[in-house]
Every structure is written in C-alpha cells, then in structure tokens.
Amino acid sequence: MKYSFLTLITAGVILFASCQSKSQTENSATKDSSAQSNKTAASSGTPVDVSKIKVADAKTILARKQVPILCYHQVRNWKPTDGKVGKDYIVEIQNFKDQMKMLADSGYHTILPDQLYAYLNTGAALPSKPIMLTFDDTDMDQFTVVRPTLDKLGYKAVYFIMTVSIGRKGKFVDYMTKEQIKQLSDEGNVIGSHTYDHKNFKKYAGKDWEEQLDKPTKKLEEITGKKMTEFAYPFGLWNAEGIPELKKRGFRMAYQLSTKRDEKDPLFTIRRIIASGYWSPKTLSNSIKNSF
Ligand SMILES: [Zn+2]
C-alpha cells in the first residue's frame, strides 16, 4: 500500500495532466436548437425536488440541447517547471478571474447537478444561459482561489474529489482538507466522487470496485453528510461495461470529457470540456459555443 501511495505522489506531480484523454477532440455534440428555452423561471440557487423524477429514455435525453460544462484542474500562476502540456490544466489566477467575469458579463448562470438531472429527464426549466463549473482532483487552490472568485459572482460549482489526496501536502501541489471539502458542501456546492487514486476506470476488476468506488463514496458521505450521486471518470475515460457498476452503487450521473455520449446511457457519459490554461476569456467563450 505504501508503494502505491508513493507512486501516486509521484503521479500527483504530473496530475495536472490527469484528466486528459487522447481522444477528447471529437466534438459530437447533439445539435438541437429547439430544446433550449429562454425560460427564466429557475434561478441559480433554486432547490429542485429530484426524488420524484423518473429517468427518461436515452433518445429523449440525447435530443435535449446540452448544457455547457467546464472542467478545471489547477488555478494558479505558471512556474518555470510547468510543462507545455501541463499548462492546459493550469489556469493562471488572473485569467481564471477574467474567464469567470466573462461568463458573468455574458449572462451565464451556474447550475448544479440536481437542476441538470431535472432538465435532462423532464425538460424542467433552467436559468437563462445555464452552465456548470466542475473542478477535479482536490487541489487546494480550488478552495483558496476558486471559491472566493465564484462567491463574488454568486456562482456554485461541483468539486470532484480524489479521496487519497485529501489533506495531503505534495511537493508541488497541496490538496484540500476534509474540513474545506465540508465547507464547500455546506456552502451549497456539490461534492462528487473522482475515485480513490485516479486509476483508469476502464481497467477496473475485482477489488477495484470497492477501492475506487465504494470506499471513496463512504468517505465523502461521512465528510459531507450528503449522498454521493455524481461521479467523474479519471482521465475522462469510460466504458459501457462499467456503467452498471455505477448505477448499482446509487450514482445518478457520471461525467466524462468531450467524446461522444453513450447511446444507451447518456446520463453516465455527460460531456465536459477542459478550459485550457492557454485560453483567453474570448477563446473560452467561443469554445463553449462550439462544443455544446
Ligand atoms: Zn482527474
């Protein structure tokens, strides 16, 4: 166990590349201009009673216009030691603030998984220009930089936690403590599971299901006092064979990166784009429009 943890710490150094997958450039967004309404009934913080919602058939879900979902990792200034590829996963602090300001100035409203779930299954109204913000891998800057930035704009987000890293101090990156994770949850953000140590979901067998799904779920539910319903695939990599394992464990939706959604299980292959560290607010704005 000790060995695998050390391996992870080493991996943690390059974890900024963690959610990357080679095939994420494919843009197979379902274009459907009819579904997205301009209804403004719900506001960003409106609670949704999702307990009564019946899951819609896949065709119905796939036909609805996708809500843009952004995936972030580290939010900090670049260092000389950061590699060329790594910088895709590190958005500099001022750039992040400018990106969020662009979203607010453009009229985007953040939504949370309950709202997305209600919308995808029932067509429930969303705020105008809905968007979901997600932050992966438990990095400390998500608490120290992201949280106050979003607070100023009244934005909420989803934080996908890799439980092995909770409270760890890495050589290059520190990770959030369980108190900070609880605070994010208490403040109305959503905590989701991102496995124990970022092992590739497509390779799970035997005890992996327990290690990577059951135990992290239990830990995150203990920390937040809330049920875990959202899951993000490490590296965005998923396979159809694994989806029943997620369902069996009570997950309601799972998030990949930007490959085509599964035809049978679109709720378990929800698309996100990585907001690159190289992108200006303008580039981000265009990417949102082109990718969803
Ligand atoms: Zn990740």
Residues whose N, C-alpha, C, O or C-beta is under 5 A from the ligand:
A	BS01	ZN	S18 C19 D136 D137 P234 F235
